[in-house]
Structures are given as C-alpha cells and as structure tokens.
C-alpha cells in the first residue's frame, strides 16, 4: 500500500475513533414535555445526554405575554445530567417557551428551545 493510501486510512480511522469526543450535549427529556398541555408546574426538569457544568447551563422561560417568568436557582440531579429549575412566578394559562443552554463537562455547548402550554 502506498504512503498516500496508508495516510488516508490512518486519518479515517483516527476520525472514526475520535467521533464521540466531538459529540455535543443533547436535550433528551423535559418535564413538562415539549408541546404538552399541563397544570402549572412548580419546577422544570430538563434531561441531557451528558453531564453538565451548572455554572454555564440554564434556562429562560417566557410566558404568553412575552414576559420572562421568574425562576429560582437551578440544581442538578445526582447523576449531573438533569437540570432542575424551580418556577417562582405565577403561570397563567397559555403557551410558554423554554430557551435552554447547556455546557457539557467536556466543554461543548448547545442551546435550544421548546414550548409547553399551561391549561385553564
């Protein structure tokens, strides 16, 4: 095998083995769930695919009127993969948007959003 092919093969194998190191944290679950209609929750729970760095992970919740909903200090579950955020403000009926940002323990950041509805 010539040097070019050997080098290309080595590079491909290296990238294949390094794939998981380039992974980003992903939202895997949420309570309330995306697009769900629920009674006003006292806390939001966002589950992620990897351990989180709480210092740079958080959410902002906006209500039907576009105002930011007051929340308490976020915590992590014992596994470090679920963000728990108490809701300290009132949640009248209507749609709510949860904008989240997460920093995994390996230093990769991700952000996203989802919507849930508080029923009457």
C-alpha positions in Angstrom: 0.0 0.0 0.0 1.5 3.4 -0.9 2.1 6.2 1.6 -0.9 8.3 0.4 -3.4 5.4 1.0 -1.9 4.4 4.3 -2.0 8.1 5.5 -5.7 8.4 4.4 -6.6 5.2 6.1 -4.9 6.2 9.3 -6.7 9.6 9.2 -10.1 8.0 8.6 -9.6 5.5 11.5 -8.5 8.3 13.8 -11.6 10.4 13.0 -13.8 7.3 13.5 -12.3 6.6 16.9 -12.5 10.3 17.9 -16.1 10.7 17.0 -17.6 10.5 20.5 -15.1 13.2 21.7 -16.7 15.6 19.3 -20.3 14.9 20.5 -22.4 17.7 21.9 -24.8 17.5 24.8 -28.4 17.0 23.7 -31.8 17.5 25.4 -33.2 14.0 25.8 -36.3 14.8 28.0 -38.2 17.6 29.6 -41.0 18.0 32.2 -43.2 19.5 31.1 -42.7 17.8 27.8 -42.4 19.6 24.5 -45.9 20.5 23.1 -47.7 19.2 26.3 -50.6 20.9 27.9 -50.2 20.7 31.7 -51.2 22.2 35.0 -48.8 25.0 36.1 -45.6 23.2 37.1 -43.6 24.1 40.2 -40.3 23.2 38.5 -39.0 22.3 35.1 -36.7 19.3 34.6 -34.5 19.1 31.5 -32.6 15.8 31.0 -29.5 15.8 28.9 -27.3 13.2 27.2 -24.2 14.1 29.2 -23.0 15.5 32.5 -23.5 19.3 32.8 -21.4 22.2 34.1 -24.0 24.1 36.1 -22.1 27.4 36.0 -22.9 27.8 32.3 -26.1 25.9 32.0 -29.6 27.4 32.4 -33.0 28.3 31.1 -35.2 31.3 30.5 -38.9 30.9 30.4 -41.2 33.4 28.6 -44.9 33.4 29.0 -47.9 34.1 26.8 -47.3 37.9 27.2 -43.6 37.6 26.3 -42.5 38.4 29.8 -39.8 36.4 31.5 -41.1 34.1 34.2 -39.2 34.3 37.5 -37.3 31.1 38.4 -35.2 30.0 41.3 -31.7 28.7 41.4 -31.1 25.8 39.1 -29.7 22.5 40.5 -28.5 19.2 39.0 -29.8 15.7 39.9 -27.2 13.4 41.5 -26.2 12.0 38.1 -25.4 15.5 36.9 -27.5 15.1 33.7 -30.9 16.6 34.7 -31.3 20.3 35.2 -34.0 21.2 37.8 -35.3 24.8 37.9 -38.0 25.9 40.3 -40.7 28.2 38.9 -41.2 31.0 41.4 -43.6 33.1 39.3 -47.2 32.6 38.5 -48.0 30.7 35.3 -51.4 31.7 34.0 -52.9 29.7 31.1 -51.2 29.9 27.8 -48.1 28.9 25.9 -44.6 29.1 27.4 -41.3 28.9 25.7 -38.3 27.4 27.4 -34.9 28.6 26.0 -32.1 26.5 27.3 -28.3 26.5 27.0 -26.1 23.7 28.3 -22.4 23.2 28.7 -21.3 19.6 29.0 -18.5 18.5 31.3 -16.3 18.0 28.2 -16.7 21.7 27.3 -19.2 21.6 24.4 -22.1 24.0 24.4 -25.5 23.5 22.9 -28.7 25.6 23.0 -32.3 25.1 22.0 -35.9 25.8 22.9 -39.3 24.1 23.2 -42.9 25.1 24.0 -45.4 23.8 26.5 -48.9 25.1 27.4 -50.5 25.6 30.8 -54.1 24.7 30.5 -57.0 26.6 32.0 
